[in-house]
Amino acid sequence: MRGSVLYFMPHCDRFLYCKVLDEHADVLGRLCIIGNSFNAYCSRSAAKVDDDAVARVTRNGSVVETPLLTRSIAGLDDTVVERAFSDTCWLRFHT
C-alpha cells in the first residue's frame, strides 16, 4: 500500500473493524478510521472477544483515539439519538 488510507466506519460492527485491522496489520501506521471508540467497545465487551484485533490494539496502546464530538462542545444531553454519536472518534495507530 502506498500512502495512507481512511475508513469511515461509524456504527459498524466490531467484526468489521477487526477485518480492517487484520487486513492492514503490516501498515497500521498508515491507517486512520473515523468510527466507534475501541476503548468503549472493549469496556462493553464480553470475555469471548478479549483477544480480537480491536482488543489487541487497545490493550497494547497502539491506537490513539481523538473524540470528534464531545458533550461540552455539542451541548448534548443523554437522549438516545445523541448517545449514538457520543463515542465517534478519529482513530490512528502506532506501529
Secondary structure, 3 states (H helix, E strand, C coil): CCCCEEEEECCCCHHHHHHHHHHCHHHHHHEEEEEECHHHHHHHCCHHHCCCHHHHHHHCCCEEEEECCCHHHHCCCCCHHHHHCCCEEEEEECC
